[in-house]
Amino acid sequence: MLAAQHIWLRRLVHSPAGYTVFPRLSLNEAERLMGENHTALGALAASDSAALKRRVQYVNTSGHEFATTVEDILLHVVQHSMYHRGQVALLVRASGGTPLATDFIAFVRA
């Protein structure tokens, strides 16, 4: 999920990604990437509505070219990570464990 966020964030600024879709990251590398993504997402979230409506041209990992608005890309990033957090929770439960809370509200509660 961190690498996918990174890739999307790099597309938004027309910069090459520093990671592949499925990198093998150490815990320290994952923590650093999470911080970088958090900072970049925060800056984008503070954008005005005109910036969020901007269309971004990019090439996906299959080599196909698309143009999508910043706001739609950000919505995709959020939904994509929710989907995978649900998958992880299902696997943890299927293995007999108790998954941690993965709902958005659990991350933003004070």
N, CA, C and O atoms as CSV, one atom per row, in Angstrom:
chain,resi,resn,atom,element,x,y,z
A,1,MET,N,N,0.826,-1.184,0.000
A,1,MET,CA,C,0.000,0.000,0.000
A,1,MET,C,C,0.873,1.251,0.000
A,1,MET,O,O,0.561,2.230,-0.678
A,2,LEU,N,N,1.957,1.220,0.753
A,2,LEU,CA,C,2.836,2.387,0.805
A,2,LEU,C,C,3.470,2.672,-0.553
A,2,LEU,O,O,3.567,3.825,-0.972
A,3,ALA,N,N,3.896,1.623,-1.226
A,3,ALA,CA,C,4.522,1.809,-2.539
A,3,ALA,C,C,3.501,2.316,-3.552
A,3,ALA,O,O,3.822,3.176,-4.373
A,4,ALA,N,N,2.282,1.797,-3.506
A,4,ALA,CA,C,1.239,2.270,-4.423
A,4,ALA,C,C,0.938,3.747,-4.168
A,4,ALA,O,O,0.790,4.519,-5.115
A,5,GLN,N,N,0.846,4.145,-2.902
A,5,GLN,CA,C,0.640,5.559,-2.584
A,5,GLN,C,C,1.788,6.399,-3.148
A,5,GLN,O,O,1.570,7.446,-3.756
A,6,HIS,N,N,2.998,5.921,-2.934
A,6,HIS,CA,C,4.189,6.620,-3.422
A,6,HIS,C,C,4.117,6.806,-4.939
A,6,HIS,O,O,4.373,7.899,-5.446
A,7,ILE,N,N,3.772,5.755,-5.650
A,7,ILE,CA,C,3.703,5.807,-7.110
A,7,ILE,C,C,2.678,6.845,-7.560
A,7,ILE,O,O,2.951,7.659,-8.442
A,8,TRP,N,N,1.494,6.808,-6.942
A,8,TRP,CA,C,0.457,7.783,-7.299
A,8,TRP,C,C,0.899,9.206,-6.973
A,8,TRP,O,O,0.686,10.119,-7.771
A,9,LEU,N,N,1.504,9.396,-5.826
A,9,LEU,CA,C,1.965,10.733,-5.446
A,9,LEU,C,C,3.019,11.245,-6.419
A,9,LEU,O,O,3.029,12.430,-6.752
A,10,ARG,N,N,3.882,10.391,-6.866
A,10,ARG,CA,C,4.906,10.783,-7.838
A,10,ARG,C,C,4.280,11.122,-9.189
A,10,ARG,O,O,4.730,12.041,-9.873
A,11,ARG,N,N,3.239,10.376,-9.571
A,11,ARG,CA,C,2.551,10.699,-10.824
A,11,ARG,C,C,1.966,12.100,-10.776
A,11,ARG,O,O,1.974,12.814,-11.778
A,12,LEU,N,N,1.460,12.494,-9.621
A,12,LEU,CA,C,0.834,13.803,-9.482
A,12,LEU,C,C,1.809,14.953,-9.702
A,12,LEU,O,O,1.409,16.047,-10.100
A,13,VAL,N,N,3.080,14.706,-9.443
A,13,VAL,CA,C,4.088,15.751,-9.627
A,13,VAL,C,C,5.017,15.445,-10.800
A,13,VAL,O,O,6.074,16.058,-10.945
A,14,HIS,N,N,4.607,14.491,-11.632
A,14,HIS,CA,C,5.366,14.118,-12.838
A,14,HIS,C,C,6.817,13.784,-12.516
A,14,HIS,O,O,7.744,14.263,-13.169
A,15,SER,N,N,6.989,12.958,-11.503
A,15,SER,CA,C,8.317,12.552,-11.062
A,15,SER,C,C,8.391,11.031,-11.081
A,15,SER,O,O,7.417,10.376,-10.711
A,16,PRO,N,N,9.503,10.449,-11.496
A,16,PRO,CA,C,9.597,8.985,-11.514
A,16,PRO,C,C,9.506,8.388,-10.106
A,16,PRO,O,O,10.021,8.955,-9.142
A,17,ALA,N,N,8.855,7.261,-10.011
A,17,ALA,CA,C,8.697,6.573,-8.724
A,17,ALA,C,C,10.030,5.978,-8.288
A,17,ALA,O,O,10.834,5.538,-9.109
A,18,GLY,N,N,10.237,5.976,-7.000
A,18,GLY,CA,C,11.457,5.398,-6.438
A,18,GLY,C,C,11.272,3.958,-5.996
A,18,GLY,O,O,12.205,3.333,-5.491
A,19,TYR,N,N,10.050,3.423,-6.187
A,19,TYR,CA,C,9.737,2.053,-5.768
A,19,TYR,C,C,8.931,1.350,-6.840
A,19,TYR,O,O,8.241,1.993,-7.631
A,20,THR,N,N,9.019,0.041,-6.866
A,20,THR,CA,C,8.151,-0.764,-7.706
A,20,THR,C,C,6.846,-0.996,-6.959
A,20,THR,O,O,6.711,-0.568,-5.812
A,21,VAL,N,N,5.889,-1.662,-7.584
A,21,VAL,CA,C,4.584,-1.881,-6.966
A,21,VAL,C,C,4.682,-2.762,-5.716
A,21,VAL,O,O,3.985,-2.513,-4.732
A,22,PHE,N,N,5.525,-3.772,-5.745
A,22,PHE,CA,C,5.638,-4.703,-4.617
A,22,PHE,C,C,7.077,-4.785,-4.109
A,22,PHE,O,O,7.725,-5.822,-4.253
A,23,PRO,N,N,7.583,-3.700,-3.516
A,23,PRO,CA,C,8.971,-3.741,-3.026
A,23,PRO,C,C,9.075,-4.533,-1.728
A,23,PRO,O,O,8.095,-4.709,-1.005
A,24,ARG,N,N,10.257,-4.994,-1.460
A,24,ARG,CA,C,10.544,-5.617,-0.172
A,24,ARG,C,C,11.201,-4.536,0.687
A,24,ARG,O,O,12.344,-4.144,0.452
A,25,LEU,N,N,10.457,-4.067,1.681
A,25,LEU,CA,C,10.936,-2.980,2.519
A,25,LEU,C,C,11.222,-3.471,3.931
A,25,LEU,O,O,10.492,-4.299,4.475
A,26,SER,N,N,12.281,-2.955,4.509
A,26,SER,CA,C,12.516,-3.214,5.928
A,26,SER,C,C,11.500,-2.385,6.709
A,26,SER,O,O,10.837,-1.518,6.139
A,27,LEU,N,N,11.378,-2.641,7.981
A,27,LEU,CA,C,10.464,-1.872,8.816
A,27,LEU,C,C,10.862,-0.394,8.823
A,27,LEU,O,O,10.003,0.485,8.759
A,28,ASN,N,N,12.162,-0.126,8.899
A,28,ASN,CA,C,12.637,1.264,8.880
A,28,ASN,C,C,12.325,1.945,7.551
A,28,ASN,O,O,11.918,3.106,7.528
A,29,GLU,N,N,12.516,1.222,6.439
A,29,GLU,CA,C,12.204,1.788,5.123
A,29,GLU,C,C,10.713,2.060,4.990
A,29,GLU,O,O,10.314,3.093,4.454
A,30,ALA,N,N,9.888,1.137,5.478
A,30,ALA,CA,C,8.436,1.313,5.417
A,30,ALA,C,C,8.013,2.513,6.255
A,30,ALA,O,O,7.146,3.283,5.842
A,31,GLU,N,N,8.615,2.676,7.418
A,31,GLU,CA,C,8.273,3.801,8.280
A,31,GLU,C,C,8.658,5.131,7.628
A,31,GLU,O,O,7.907,6.104,7.699
A,32,ARG,N,N,9.819,5.164,7.001
A,32,ARG,CA,C,10.274,6.377,6.316
A,32,ARG,C,C,9.335,6.705,5.150
A,32,ARG,O,O,8.947,7.859,4.971
A,33,LEU,N,N,8.971,5.691,4.360
A,33,LEU,CA,C,8.083,5.900,3.225
A,33,LEU,C,C,6.698,6.344,3.689
A,33,LEU,O,O,6.066,7.182,3.046
A,34,MET,N,N,6.233,5.793,4.788
A,34,MET,CA,C,4.949,6.192,5.337
A,34,MET,C,C,4.979,7.683,5.698
A,34,MET,O,O,4.023,8.406,5.419
A,35,GLY,N,N,6.058,8.135,6.307
A,35,GLY,CA,C,6.188,9.546,6.658
A,35,GLY,C,C,6.219,10.443,5.430
A,35,GLY,O,O,5.584,11.497,5.410
A,36,GLU,N,N,6.957,10.029,4.406
A,36,GLU,CA,C,7.017,10.804,3.160
A,36,GLU,C,C,5.634,10.895,2.519
A,36,GLU,O,O,5.212,11.968,2.089
A,37,ASN,N,N,4.931,9.762,2.458
A,37,ASN,CA,C,3.591,9.742,1.872
A,37,ASN,C,C,2.647,10.634,2.668
A,37,ASN,O,O,1.854,11.379,2.092
A,38,HIS,N,N,2.735,10.555,3.989
A,38,HIS,CA,C,1.868,11.353,4.852
A,38,HIS,C,C,2.068,12.847,4.588
A,38,HIS,O,O,1.100,13.600,4.480
A,39,THR,N,N,3.306,13.260,4.488
A,39,THR,CA,C,3.616,14.668,4.233
A,39,THR,C,C,3.064,15.099,2.871
A,39,THR,O,O,2.442,16.155,2.755
A,40,ALA,N,N,3.292,14.290,1.861
A,40,ALA,CA,C,2.824,14.631,0.509
A,40,ALA,C,C,1.301,14.644,0.427
A,40,ALA,O,O,0.721,15.531,-0.200
A,41,LEU,N,N,0.652,13.663,1.057
A,41,LEU,CA,C,-0.814,13.627,1.048
A,41,LEU,C,C,-1.390,14.817,1.799
A,41,LEU,O,O,-2.397,15.385,1.373
A,42,GLY,N,N,-0.775,15.201,2.900
A,42,GLY,CA,C,-1.227,16.360,3.662
A,42,GLY,C,C,-1.151,17.631,2.838
A,42,GLY,O,O,-2.066,18.454,2.880
A,43,ALA,N,N,-0.075,17.799,2.094
A,43,ALA,CA,C,0.069,18.980,1.242
A,43,ALA,C,C,-1.009,19.002,0.163
A,43,ALA,O,O,-1.569,20.055,-0.141
A,44,LEU,N,N,-1.294,17.848,-0.409
A,44,LEU,CA,C,-2.339,17.781,-1.438
A,44,LEU,C,C,-3.717,18.035,-0.858
A,44,LEU,O,O,-4.550,18.683,-1.493
A,45,ALA,N,N,-3.961,17.538,0.324
A,45,ALA,CA,C,-5.265,17.730,0.967
A,45,ALA,C,C,-5.513,19.198,1.268
A,45,ALA,O,O,-6.663,19.628,1.350
A,46,ALA,N,N,-4.452,19.966,1.434
A,46,ALA,CA,C,-4.583,21.391,1.716
A,46,ALA,C,C,-4.723,22.218,0.441
A,46,ALA,O,O,-4.832,23.442,0.510
A,47,SER,N,N,-4.722,21.569,-0.718
A,47,SER,CA,C,-4.828,22.277,-1.993
A,47,SER,C,C,-6.192,22.920,-2.150
A,47,SER,O,O,-7.176,22.476,-1.557
A,48,ASP,N,N,-6.238,23.967,-2.953
A,48,ASP,CA,C,-7.532,24.580,-3.238
A,48,ASP,C,C,-8.282,23.742,-4.267
A,48,ASP,O,O,-7.715,22.834,-4.874
A,49,SER,N,N,-9.545,24.053,-4.456
A,49,SER,CA,C,-10.383,23.213,-5.328
A,49,SER,C,C,-9.902,23.222,-6.774
A,49,SER,O,O,-10.055,22.224,-7.478
A,50,ALA,N,N,-9.327,24.323,-7.225
A,50,ALA,CA,C,-8.815,24.366,-8.596
A,50,ALA,C,C,-7.667,23.370,-8.780
A,50,ALA,O,O,-7.581,22.699,-9.808
A,51,ALA,N,N,-6.794,23.278,-7.791
A,51,ALA,CA,C,-5.669,22.338,-7.869
A,51,ALA,C,C,-6.166,20.895,-7.866
A,51,ALA,O,O,-5.589,20.034,-8.530
A,52,LEU,N,N,-7.227,20.636,-7.122
A,52,LEU,CA,C,-7.769,19.275,-7.057
A,52,LEU,C,C,-8.483,18.881,-8.347
A,52,LEU,O,O,-8.612,17.692,-8.639
A,53,LYS,N,N,-8.944,19.851,-9.116
A,53,LYS,CA,C,-9.632,19.589,-10.393
A,53,LYS,C,C,-8.652,19.404,-11.547
A,53,LYS,O,O,-9.049,19.007,-12.643
A,54,ARG,N,N,-7.383,19.688,-11.307
A,54,ARG,CA,C,-6.360,19.573,-12.364
A,54,ARG,C,C,-6.277,18.142,-12.871
A,54,ARG,O,O,-6.273,17.193,-12.088
A,55,ARG,N,N,-6.208,17.999,-14.193
A,55,ARG,CA,C,-6.058,16.674,-14.796
A,55,ARG,C,C,-4.571,16.344,-14.897
A,55,ARG,O,O,-3.757,17.179,-15.293
A,56,VAL,N,N,-4.243,15.127,-14.537
A,56,VAL,CA,C,-2.861,14.660,-14.555
A,56,VAL,C,C,-2.736,13.551,-15.574
A,56,VAL,O,O,-3.487,12.576,-15.535
A,57,GLN,N,N,-1.792,13.692,-16.486
A,57,GLN,CA,C,-1.523,12.621,-17.450
A,57,GLN,C,C,-0.424,11.745,-16.878
A,57,GLN,O,O,0.558,12.237,-16.322
A,58,TYR,N,N,-0.604,10.439,-17.021
A,58,TYR,CA,C,0.368,9.495,-16.485
A,58,TYR,C,C,0.289,8.184,-17.249
A,58,TYR,O,O,-0.670,7.926,-17.976
A,59,VAL,N,N,1.302,7.373,-17.073
A,59,VAL,CA,C,1.344,6.026,-17.645
A,59,VAL,C,C,1.281,5.059,-16.479
A,59,VAL,O,O,2.070,5.161,-15.540
A,60,ASN,N,N,0.334,4.107,-16.534
A,60,ASN,CA,C,0.207,3.158,-15.424
A,60,ASN,C,C,1.284,2.080,-15.515
A,60,ASN,O,O,2.092,2.073,-16.443
A,61,THR,N,N,1.284,1.179,-14.550
A,61,THR,CA,C,2.334,0.159,-14.494
A,61,THR,C,C,2.237,-0.863,-15.622
A,61,THR,O,O,3.164,-1.642,-15.838
A,62,SER,N,N,1.107,-0.860,-16.346
A,62,SER,CA,C,0.953,-1.740,-17.514
A,62,SER,C,C,1.341,-1.033,-18.803
A,62,SER,O,O,1.279,-1.624,-19.881
A,63,GLY,N,N,1.743,0.235,-18.695
A,63,GLY,CA,C,2.179,0.977,-19.861
A,63,GLY,C,C,1.082,1.739,-20.588
A,63,GLY,O,O,1.328,2.271,-21.671
A,64,HIS,N,N,-0.127,1.809,-20.023
A,64,HIS,CA,C,-1.231,2.522,-20.645
A,64,HIS,C,C,-1.288,3.958,-20.142
A,64,HIS,O,O,-1.075,4.224,-18.959
A,65,GLU,N,N,-1.583,4.894,-21.070
A,65,GLU,CA,C,-1.629,6.311,-20.706
A,65,GLU,C,C,-3.055,6.722,-20.364
A,65,GLU,O,O,-4.013,6.327,-21.029
A,66,PHE,N,N,-3.173,7.532,-19.302
A,66,PHE,CA,C,-4.469,8.026,-18.833
A,66,PHE,C,C,-4.334,9.478,-18.410
A,66,PHE,O,O,-3.226,9.990,-18.246
A,67,ALA,N,N,-5.485,10.142,-18.233
A,67,ALA,CA,C,-5.547,11.473,-17.639
A,67,ALA,C,C,-6.686,11.445,-16.630
A,67,ALA,O,O,-7.814,11.089,-16.970
A,68,THR,N,N,-6.392,11.821,-15.390
A,68,THR,CA,C,-7.357,11.745,-14.289
A,68,THR,C,C,-7.173,12.980,-13.413
A,68,THR,O,O,-6.065,13.505,-13.304
A,69,THR,N,N,-8.254,13.443,-12.790
A,69,THR,CA,C,-8.126,14.606,-11.907
A,69,THR,C,C,-7.405,14.209,-10.619
A,69,THR,O,O,-7.417,13.050,-10.207
A,70,VAL,N,N,-6.781,15.204,-10.001
A,70,VAL,CA,C,-6.082,14.986,-8.733
A,70,VAL,C,C,-7.056,14.448,-7.691
A,70,VAL,O,O,-6.726,13.510,-6.965
A,71,GLU,N,N,-8.267,15.038,-7.605
A,71,GLU,CA,C,-9.224,14.588,-6.592
A,71,GLU,C,C,-9.640,13.139,-6.807
A,71,GLU,O,O,-9.830,12.412,-5.832
A,72,ASP,N,N,-9.786,12.698,-8.046
A,72,ASP,CA,C,-10.141,11.299,-8.298
A,72,ASP,C,C,-8.986,10.356,-7.965
A,72,ASP,O,O,-9.202,9.247,-7.478
A,73,ILE,N,N,-7.771,10.802,-8.228
A,73,ILE,CA,C,-6.606,9.982,-7.865
A,73,ILE,C,C,-6.513,9.842,-6.353
A,73,ILE,O,O,-6.266,8.748,-5.845
A,74,LEU,N,N,-6.708,10.946,-5.627
A,74,LEU,CA,C,-6.651,10.877,-4.169
A,74,LEU,C,C,-7.752,9.976,-3.609
A,74,LEU,O,O,-7.509,9.216,-2.671
A,75,LEU,N,N,-8.949,10.052,-4.169
A,75,LEU,CA,C,-10.027,9.170,-3.726
A,75,LEU,C,C,-9.659,7.713,-3.991
A,75,LEU,O,O,-9.921,6.843,-3.159
A,76,HIS,N,N,-9.058,7.448,-5.140
A,76,HIS,CA,C,-8.621,6.084,-5.449
A,76,HIS,C,C,-7.588,5.591,-4.432
A,76,HIS,O,O,-7.666,4.456,-3.961
A,77,VAL,N,N,-6.630,6.444,-4.102
A,77,VAL,CA,C,-5.581,6.051,-3.149
A,77,VAL,C,C,-6.203,5.659,-1.808
A,77,VAL,O,O,-5.810,4.658,-1.208
A,78,VAL,N,N,-7.167,6.443,-1.343
A,78,VAL,CA,C,-7.833,6.147,-0.075
A,78,VAL,C,C,-8.626,4.844,-0.172
A,78,VAL,O,O,-8.516,3.986,0.704
A,79,GLN,N,N,-9.415,4.693,-1.221
A,79,GLN,CA,C,-10.238,3.488,-1.361
A,79,GLN,C,C,-9.392,2.245,-1.571
A,79,GLN,O,O,-9.717,1.174,-1.057
A,80,HIS,N,N,-8.320,2.379,-2.317
A,80,HIS,CA,C,-7.442,1.242,-2.589
A,80,HIS,C,C,-6.831,0.710,-1.293
A,80,HIS,O,O,-6.764,-0.500,-1.079
A,81,SER,N,N,-6.390,1.617,-0.439
A,81,SER,CA,C,-5.792,1.168,0.815
A,81,SER,C,C,-6.838,0.560,1.747
A,81,SER,O,O,-6.532,-0.370,2.494
A,82,MET,N,N,-8.076,1.078,1.711
A,82,MET,CA,C,-9.143,0.479,2.523
A,82,MET,C,C,-9.398,-0.965,2.087
A,82,MET,O,O,-9.566,-1.858,2.918
A,83,TYR,N,N,-9.424,-1.169,0.801
A,83,TYR,CA,C,-9.648,-2.508,0.250
A,83,TYR,C,C,-8.589,-3.483,0.758
A,83,TYR,O,O,-8.911,-4.582,1.209
A,84,HIS,N,N,-7.338,-3.078,0.682
A,84,HIS,CA,C,-6.265,-3.981,1.102
A,84,HIS,C,C,-6.199,-4.154,2.617
A,84,HIS,O,O,-5.841,-5.231,3.093
A,85,ARG,N,N,-6.535,-3.119,3.383
A,85,ARG,CA,C,-6.595,-3.298,4.836
A,85,ARG,C,C,-7.661,-4.332,5.186
A,85,ARG,O,O,-7.474,-5.133,6.102
A,86,GLY,N,N,-8.771,-4.317,4.464
A,86,GLY,CA,C,-9.814,-5.320,4.672
A,86,GLY,C,C,-9.314,-6.715,4.349
A,86,GLY,O,O,-9.630,-7.667,5.063
A,87,GLN,N,N,-8.542,-6.849,3.290
A,87,GLN,CA,C,-7.973,-8.147,2.937
A,87,GLN,C,C,-7.048,-8.657,4.044
A,87,GLN,O,O,-7.098,-9.831,4.410
A,88,VAL,N,N,-6.222,-7.787,4.561
A,88,VAL,CA,C,-5.299,-8.186,5.627
A,88,VAL,C,C,-6.087,-8.605,6.869
A,88,VAL,O,O,-5.773,-9.617,7.494
A,89,ALA,N,N,-7.106,-7.830,7.222
A,89,ALA,CA,C,-7.930,-8.183,8.388
A,89,ALA,C,C,-8.582,-9.542,8.202
A,89,ALA,O,O,-8.655,-10.327,9.148
A,90,LEU,N,N,-9.054,-9.831,7.002
A,90,LEU,CA,C,-9.669,-11.129,6.717
A,90,LEU,C,C,-8.655,-12.266,6.873
A,90,LEU,O,O,-8.979,-13.313,7.434
A,91,LEU,N,N,-7.443,-12.064,6.383
A,91,LEU,CA,C,-6.402,-13.088,6.507
A,91,LEU,C,C,-6.014,-13.317,7.966
A,91,LEU,O,O,-5.807,-14.454,8.391
A,92,VAL,N,N,-5.918,-12.232,8.725
A,92,VAL,CA,C,-5.590,-12.361,10.156
A,92,VAL,C,C,-6.682,-13.155,10.857
A,92,VAL,O,O,-6.391,-14.065,11.633
A,93,ARG,N,N,-7.937,-12.814,10.588
A,93,ARG,CA,C,-9.059,-13.513,11.217
A,93,ARG,C,C,-9.097,-14.991,10.785
A,93,ARG,O,O,-9.351,-15.870,11.608
A,94,ALA,N,N,-8.846,-15.257,9.508
A,94,ALA,CA,C,-8.853,-16.637,8.996
A,94,ALA,C,C,-7.740,-17.468,9.620
A,94,ALA,O,O,-7.838,-18.694,9.682
A,95,SER,N,N,-6.683,-16.806,10.082
A,95,SER,CA,C,-5.562,-17.498,10.727
A,95,SER,C,C,-5.765,-17.635,12.231
A,95,SER,O,O,-4.877,-18.109,12.939
A,96,GLY,N,N,-6.938,-17.218,12.720
A,96,GLY,CA,C,-7.239,-17.349,14.139
A,96,GLY,C,C,-6.896,-16.132,14.971
A,96,GLY,O,O,-7.062,-16.149,16.190
A,97,GLY,N,N,-6.427,-15.092,14.343
A,97,GLY,CA,C,-6.056,-13.887,15.078
A,97,GLY,C,C,-7.190,-12.885,15.142
A,97,GLY,O,O,-8.267,-13.094,14.584
A,98,THR,N,N,-6.925,-11.814,15.825
A,98,THR,CA,C,-7.866,-10.709,15.924
A,98,THR,C,C,-7.226,-9.502,15.259
A,98,THR,O,O,-6.227,-8.980,15.754
A,99,PRO,N,N,-7.789,-9.051,14.140
A,99,PRO,CA,C,-7.173,-7.919,13.446
A,99,PRO,C,C,-7.329,-6.621,14.228
A,99,PRO,O,O,-8.279,-6.447,14.991
A,100,LEU,N,N,-6.392,-5.731,14.027
A,100,LEU,CA,C,-6.478,-4.400,14.610
A,100,LEU,C,C,-7.570,-3.616,13.898
A,100,LEU,O,O,-7.992,-3.992,12.804
A,101,ALA,N,N,-8.026,-2.542,14.502
A,101,ALA,CA,C,-9.016,-1.682,13.867
A,101,ALA,C,C,-8.426,-1.086,12.593
A,101,ALA,O,O,-7.302,-0.584,12.605
A,102,THR,N,N,-9.169,-1.139,11.512
A,102,THR,CA,C,-8.688,-0.589,10.240
A,102,THR,C,C,-9.615,0.489,9.692
A,102,THR,O,O,-9.361,1.026,8.614
A,103,ASP,N,N,-10.679,0.813,10.408
A,103,ASP,CA,C,-11.588,1.860,9.956
A,103,ASP,C,C,-10.900,3.214,10.024
A,103,ASP,O,O,-10.100,3.472,10.923
A,104,PHE,N,N,-11.213,4.063,9.078
A,104,PHE,CA,C,-10.628,5.401,9.017
A,104,PHE,C,C,-10.786,6.139,10.333
A,104,PHE,O,O,-9.847,6.780,10.805
A,105,ILE,N,N,-11.956,6.054,10.922
A,105,ILE,CA,C,-12.234,6.798,12.147
A,105,ILE,C,C,-11.261,6.422,13.274
A,105,ILE,O,O,-10.953,7.242,14.139
A,106,ALA,N,N,-10.784,5.175,13.251
A,106,ALA,CA,C,-9.830,4.731,14.273
A,106,ALA,C,C,-8.498,5.463,14.144
A,106,ALA,O,O,-7.761,5.579,15.123
A,107,PHE,N,N,-8.182,5.955,12.954
A,107,PHE,CA,C,-6.920,6.646,12.728
A,107,PHE,C,C,-7.000,8.130,13.081
A,107,PHE,O,O,-5.976,8.766,13.331
A,108,VAL,N,N,-8.198,8.673,13.101
A,108,VAL,CA,C,-8.320,10.118,13.295
A,108,VAL,C,C,-8.948,10.515,14.615
A,108,VAL,O,O,-9.044,11.703,14.920
A,109,ARG,N,N,-9.375,9.547,15.399
A,109,ARG,CA,C,-9.957,9.872,16.708
A,109,ARG,C,C,-8.913,10.505,17.611
A,109,ARG,O,O,-7.746,10.112,17.604
A,110,ALA,N,N,-9.343,11.484,18.383
A,110,ALA,CA,C,-8.430,12.159,19.309
A,110,ALA,C,C,-8.404,11.412,20.630
A,110,ALA,O,O,-7.696,11.815,21.553
